[in-house]
């Protein structure tokens, strides 16, 4: 009798692990089942049809920017536009947009971009206003159009968050909820989103954000955050400020895309399962082709922090676009990745930075278990160049990645090591931060004293 409690506990734990494992397999199956569709081709000039769309829309005029401004000034108008769905009722252009929208991202982003290029910049700008829900999340749609569409989506979603979703009750008749705080503070902030889904991740949201000017920056990077990368988490703003610290220091030479456009794990248990990173990695790899197509041949760095390192690592098992890869306190090189030959491009330039005593080191390099763990230790991986972490800045006014004074915390100039080093590598003007910046700008970072063995196949 005395062992029954323990047996029940063990059986429950095994059942939970089995369910999580099966959920991981399901997530992978869903990703693998996605098929590409053909991108429509317009046979006729869509100018007249687009004019008719504008006439029936709640915003008008001859200037798409003025129409966008009008939509952003009135949440009701924004909501009406967000609710609009393209259909074949308007003609060939409407049917083509409906086909693109219904494909749900299962399209070649380069072909989608060609479709919009054929329409022209002004026509595309109008479609972003008239059908923001369709354009905002469409891989391949021009980035300026997606950012404009997401402004309208943000306005409408923020207003909608003040309503009660349940049936009317006596106490809700004249009441309003406060708007979702993480959305409300974005209104008028100037932050730019290529994707913004407040409802993904069980209502906690997901996003792709541009920090800096993608049009003019000489160097571009993609930053994949660590765990709990959802709109409702402090990580949403934290990774924006981390990216912004590098962009601000680059004097216009750098733009960073913060990529968190997938279901995201939270906590050590979920983050240890590989299925999350594997599904995210496939989407990330596809995004890099869209990004490369729209930025041209400018140097492109793919970097991931913590769990984000597992995502970029597994993404390298697919074809992707990146000139170099940077693992920042990374969980690993990707599930079942233990050799450069496991990657589609074994000789791509790779860097890694992990401070001594960072707790991430306990999970780096775990032996292979299906769907568990994240592969090889980035700091020991053949051919990787490991960066020195050094010390935090001791300059007057030096701050951490929340903007808090290092001097007030008593850590100015301290060696970057230990539990807090997982974040300290991002503290502006520190040695680790500077070495990361040098990589992003194609400079000359300081390497650690000890380096992994070279990849002889690439010499």
C-alpha positions in Angstrom: 0.0 0.0 0.0 2.8 2.4 0.8 4.2 2.2 -2.7 0.9 3.1 -4.5 1.5 6.9 -4.2 5.0 6.6 -5.7 3.7 4.3 -8.5 0.9 6.7 -9.4 3.4 9.6 -9.4 5.8 7.7 -11.7 3.0 6.7 -14.1 1.7 10.2 -14.2 5.2 11.6 -15.0 5.7 9.0 -17.7 2.3 9.8 -19.2 3.1 13.5 -19.2 6.4 13.0 -20.9 4.8 10.7 -23.5 2.2 13.3 -24.3 4.8 16.0 -24.7 6.8 13.7 -26.9 3.8 12.9 -29.1 3.0 16.6 -29.3 6.5 17.2 -30.6 6.0 14.5 -33.3 2.7 16.1 -34.2 4.3 19.5 -34.5 7.0 18.1 -36.8 4.3 16.3 -38.9 2.4 19.5 -39.4 5.5 21.3 -40.5 6.5 18.6 -43.0 3.0 18.4 -44.4 3.0 21.9 -45.7 3.0 22.1 -49.5 3.8 25.0 -51.9 1.1 26.4 -54.1 1.4 28.2 -57.4 1.5 32.0 -57.2 -1.2 33.6 -59.4 -0.4 35.5 -62.6 -2.5 38.5 -63.6 -3.6 38.5 -67.2 -5.1 42.0 -67.2 -4.2 45.4 -65.9 -5.6 45.6 -62.3 -5.8 49.5 -62.2 -9.5 49.7 -62.8 -10.3 46.9 -60.3 -8.1 48.5 -57.7 -9.8 51.8 -58.2 -13.2 50.1 -57.6 -11.8 48.5 -54.4 -10.7 52.0 -53.1 -14.2 53.4 -53.9 -15.9 50.8 -51.7 -13.4 51.0 -48.9 -13.9 53.1 -45.7 -10.8 55.2 -46.6 -10.4 56.9 -49.9 -8.4 59.6 -51.7 -5.5 59.3 -54.1 -2.7 58.9 -51.6 -2.2 55.5 -49.9 -0.2 57.1 -47.1 -3.0 59.6 -46.3 -5.4 56.6 -46.3 -3.1 54.8 -43.9 -3.0 57.8 -41.6 -6.8 58.0 -41.7 -7.1 54.4 -40.7 -4.6 54.7 -37.8 -6.5 57.8 -36.5 -9.8 55.8 -36.2 -9.9 52.4 -34.5 -13.3 51.7 -36.0 -12.0 52.2 -39.5 -8.9 50.1 -38.8 -11.1 47.3 -37.5 -13.3 47.5 -40.7 -10.2 47.2 -42.8 -8.7 44.4 -40.8 -12.0 42.5 -41.2 -11.9 42.9 -45.0 -11.0 39.7 -46.9 -10.1 39.7 -50.6 -12.5 37.7 -52.8 -13.0 37.0 -56.5 -16.1 39.2 -56.4 -14.0 42.3 -57.3 -12.3 40.6 -60.2 -9.0 39.0 -61.2 -6.9 41.0 -58.6 -9.2 40.1 -55.8 -9.1 36.4 -56.8 -5.3 36.5 -56.9 -5.1 38.1 -53.5 -7.6 35.6 -52.1 -5.5 32.7 -53.4 -2.3 34.2 -51.9 -4.1 34.8 -48.6 -5.7 31.3 -48.5 -2.3 29.7 -49.1 -1.4 30.7 -45.5 2.3 31.2 -46.3 2.7 28.0 -48.2 4.2 29.8 -51.2 7.6 30.6 -52.6 8.3 34.1 -51.1 10.4 35.1 -54.1 7.5 34.4 -56.5 5.2 36.3 -54.2 7.5 39.2 -54.2 7.6 39.1 -58.0 3.8 39.3 -58.0 3.8 42.5 -56.0 6.8 43.9 -58.0 4.6 43.5 -61.1 1.8 45.5 -59.5 4.1 48.4 -58.6 4.9 50.2 -55.3 1.8 52.4 -55.2 -0.7 49.6 -56.0 0.9 47.5 -53.4 0.8 50.3 -50.8 -3.0 50.5 -51.4 -3.5 46.8 -51.0 -1.7 47.0 -47.6 -4.3 49.6 -46.5 -7.4 47.9 -48.1 -6.5 44.3 -47.0 -4.1 44.6 -44.1 -4.9 41.1 -42.7 -3.9 39.6 -46.0 -0.7 41.6 -46.5 0.6 41.8 -42.9 1.5 38.1 -42.6 2.3 37.3 -46.2 5.9 36.0 -46.8 7.3 37.6 -49.9 5.1 40.7 -49.7 7.3 43.9 -49.8 8.5 44.8 -46.3 7.2 48.3 -46.5 3.7 47.0 -47.3 3.8 44.5 -44.5 4.9 47.1 -41.9 2.1 49.4 -43.0 -0.5 46.6 -42.8 0.7 45.6 -39.4 0.2 49.2 -38.1 -3.5 48.8 -39.0 -3.6 45.4 -37.4 -2.0 46.7 -34.2 -4.5 49.6 -34.1 -7.5 47.4 -34.6 -6.3 44.6 -32.2 -5.5 47.1 -29.4 -9.0 48.5 -29.7 -10.6 45.1 -29.8 -8.8 44.0 -26.6 -11.0 46.5 -24.6 -14.1 44.5 -25.4 -15.4 41.5 -23.4 -15.3 38.3 -25.4 -18.0 36.6 -23.3 -21.8 37.2 -23.7 -23.2 40.4 -22.3 -23.6 40.4 -18.5 -25.3 43.1 -16.3 -21.8 44.1 -15.0 -20.3 44.4 -18.6 -23.0 46.3 -20.4 -21.3 49.7 -20.1 -17.9 48.5 -19.0 -14.7 48.4 -20.9 -11.5 46.4 -20.3 -8.3 48.3 -20.3 -6.4 47.6 -23.6 -3.7 45.0 -23.7 -0.7 46.9 -22.2 1.9 45.3 -24.5 -0.1 46.4 -27.5 -1.2 49.8 -26.2 2.4 51.0 -25.7 3.3 50.2 -29.3 0.7 52.7 -30.7 2.6 55.6 -32.1 6.0 54.1 -31.0 7.4 54.0 -34.5 8.3 50.3 -34.0 8.2 48.4 -37.3 6.7 44.9 -37.7 6.9 42.5 -40.6 4.6 40.1 -38.6 2.5 40.7 -35.5 0.1 38.1 -34.3 -1.3 38.9 -30.9 -3.2 35.6 -30.7 -0.5 33.1 -31.4 1.2 31.2 -28.5 -2.2 30.7 -26.7 -2.9 34.4 -26.8 0.6 35.6 -25.8 1.5 36.6 -29.3 4.5 36.4 -31.7 6.3 38.8 -34.0 9.0 39.8 -36.5 10.4 43.3 -35.9 12.7 45.5 -37.9 15.2 47.6 -35.8 17.0 50.2 -37.9 16.7 51.0 -41.6 16.6 48.0 -43.9 16.8 50.2 -46.9 20.1 51.9 -46.1 22.0 49.7 -43.7 25.2 48.2 -45.1 24.9 45.1 -42.8 21.8 43.2 -41.8 21.3 40.6 -39.0 18.5 38.4 -37.8 18.3 37.9 -34.0 16.4 34.9 -32.7 15.5 35.4 -29.0 15.7 32.9 -26.2 12.8 31.3 -24.4 9.5 33.0 -23.6 9.7 35.2 -26.7 6.1 36.3 -26.7 4.4 39.7 -26.7 3.2 39.4 -23.1 6.7 38.6 -21.8 9.3 41.2 -20.8 11.5 39.5 -23.5 9.4 41.3 -26.2 10.8 44.7 -25.2 14.1 43.3 -23.9 15.2 41.9 -27.3 14.1 45.1 -29.0 16.4 47.1 -26.7 19.2 44.6 -27.2 19.0 44.9 -31.0 18.6 48.7 -30.7 21.9 49.0 -28.7 23.8 47.5 -31.6 21.9 49.4 -34.3 22.4 52.7 -32.4 26.1 52.1 -32.1 26.6 51.3 -35.8 26.0 54.9 -37.0 23.4 53.6 -39.5 25.6 50.7 -40.8 23.4 48.0 -39.3 19.8 46.9 -39.2 18.5 43.9 -37.2 15.4 41.8 -37.6 14.2 40.3 -34.4 12.5 37.0 -35.5 10.1 35.3 -33.1 7.4 34.2 -35.6 6.7 30.7 -34.3 5.2 28.9 -31.3 7.7 29.5 -28.5 8.6 27.5 -25.4 8.8 28.9 -21.9 10.8 27.5 -19.1 13.6 24.9 -19.0 11.3 21.9 -19.5 9.7 23.1 -22.7 12.9 24.6 -24.0 14.7 21.3 -23.6 12.4 19.7 -26.2 13.7 19.9 -29.7 10.4 19.9 -31.5 9.8 23.6 -30.8 13.1 24.6 -32.3 12.7 22.2 -35.3 9.4 23.7 -36.3 10.6 27.2 -35.8 13.8 26.5 -37.7 12.0 25.5 -40.9 10.0 28.8 -40.9 13.2 30.8 -40.1 15.1 29.2 -43.0 12.3 30.1 -45.4 12.3 33.7 -44.0 16.0 34.1 -44.8 15.3 33.7 -48.5 12.6 36.3 -48.3 14.9 38.6 -46.5 17.8 38.0 -48.9 15.6 38.7 -51.9 14.6 42.0 -50.4 17.9 43.3 -49.1 20.1 42.1 -52.0 23.7 40.9 -51.5 24.5 42.9 -48.3 26.2 40.9 -45.6 23.7 38.9 -43.6 24.3 37.5 -40.1 22.0 34.9 -38.5 22.4 35.0 -34.7 20.5 33.3 -31.9 20.6 33.7 -28.1 20.0 30.8 -25.7 17.1 28.7 -27.0 17.3 30.9 -30.2 20.7 29.3 -30.8 19.0 25.9 -31.1 16.7 27.4 -33.6 19.4 28.9 -35.9 21.4 25.7 -35.5 18.7 23.5 -36.7 17.8 26.0 -39.4 21.2 25.4 -40.9 20.2 21.8 -41.6 17.9 23.3 -44.3 19.0 25.5 -47.2 19.1 29.1 -45.9 20.6 32.5 -46.7 23.2 33.7 -44.3 26.8 34.7 -44.8 27.7 34.0 -41.2 26.1 32.6 -38.0 26.6 33.7 -34.5 25.6 31.6 -31.4 25.2 33.8 -28.3 25.1 31.8 -25.0 23.5 29.2 -27.3 21.7 26.0 -26.2 23.4 24.1 -29.0 24.0 23.6 -32.7 20.6 22.0 -33.3 19.1 18.7 -32.4 21.2 15.8 -33.8 23.8 18.2 -35.1 27.3 17.0 -34.1 29.4 17.7 -37.2 29.6 20.5 -39.8 28.6 17.8 -42.3 25.2 17.8 -40.7 24.6 21.2 -42.2 23.6 22.1 -45.7 26.6 24.5 -45.8 29.4 22.9 -43.7 31.9 25.7 -44.4 29.7 28.7 -43.5 31.5 31.2 -41.2 30.4 30.6 -37.6 31.1 32.3 -34.3 30.1 31.5 -30.7 30.2 33.4 -27.4 29.5 31.9 -24.0 30.9 33.3 -20.7 32.5 31.1 -18.0 29.9 29.8 -15.5 26.9 30.5 -17.8 24.2 28.0 -16.7 23.5 27.3 -20.4 26.7 25.2 -20.4 24.9 22.5 -18.5 22.7 21.7 -21.5 25.2 22.4 -24.3 26.5 19.2 -26.0 24.0 16.7 -24.6 24.1 13.3 -26.2 21.5 12.6 -28.9 18.1 11.6 -27.7 15.2 11.9 -30.2 13.4 15.2 -29.8 15.4 16.1 -26.7 18.3 18.4 -26.4 20.0 20.7 -29.0 23.1 19.0 -30.3 26.7 19.9 -30.0 28.3 22.5 -27.8 28.8 25.6 -30.0 32.0 26.5 -28.2 33.6 23.2 -29.1 32.2 22.8 -32.6 34.8 22.3 -35.4 35.5 25.4 -37.3 33.6 27.8 -35.0 35.5 30.9 -33.8 34.8 31.6 -30.1 34.7 35.2 -29.0 36.2 36.5 -25.8 33.7 37.7 -23.2 36.0 39.9 -21.1 34.5 42.4 -18.7 31.5 44.8 -18.4 32.1 48.5 -19.2 33.4 50.7 -16.4 32.6 53.9 -18.3 30.6 56.5 -16.5 27.0 56.1 -17.4 27.3 52.5 -18.5 24.0 50.6 -18.3 22.7 47.1 -18.5 20.2 45.9 -21.2 17.3 47.4 -19.2 19.0 50.8 -19.1 19.9 50.5 -15.4 23.2 52.0 -14.2 26.0 49.4 -13.8 27.7 51.6 -11.1 24.5 51.7 -9.1 24.4 47.9 -9.2 28.0 47.7 -8.2 29.0 45.7 -11.3 30.8 48.3 -13.5 33.9 46.7 -14.9 33.4 43.3 -13.4 34.4 40.1 -15.3 31.5 38.6 -17.3 31.0 35.2 -15.7 28.5 33.2 -13.6 24.8 32.9 -13.6 24.1 36.5 -14.8 26.5 36.3 -17.7 23.7 34.8 -19.8 22.4 38.3 -20.1 25.6 40.3 -19.4 27.0 39.5 -22.8 24.4 42.0 -24.1 25.3 44.8 -21.7 26.2 47.8 -24.0 29.9 48.7 -24.3 31.1 45.6 -22.5 33.8 43.4 -24.1 31.3 40.7 -25.1 28.8 43.2 -26.5 31.6 44.9 -28.5 32.8 41.6 -29.9 29.3 40.8 -31.1 29.0 44.2 -32.7 32.3 43.6 -34.5 31.0 40.4 -36.0 27.8 42.1 -37.1 29.7 44.9 -38.8 32.3 42.6 -40.4 35.0 43.9 -38.1 37.8 42.2 -36.1 36.4 40.8 -32.9 38.7 39.6 -30.1 38.8 35.8 -30.0 39.0 33.7 -26.9 42.4 32.2 -26.0 41.2 28.6 -26.6 39.6 27.7 -30.0 37.8 24.6 -31.3 39.7 22.4 -33.8 39.5 23.8 -37.3 37.2 22.2 -39.9 39.8 20.6 -42.1 37.4 20.1 -44.9 37.1 23.9 -45.3 40.8 24.8 -45.2 
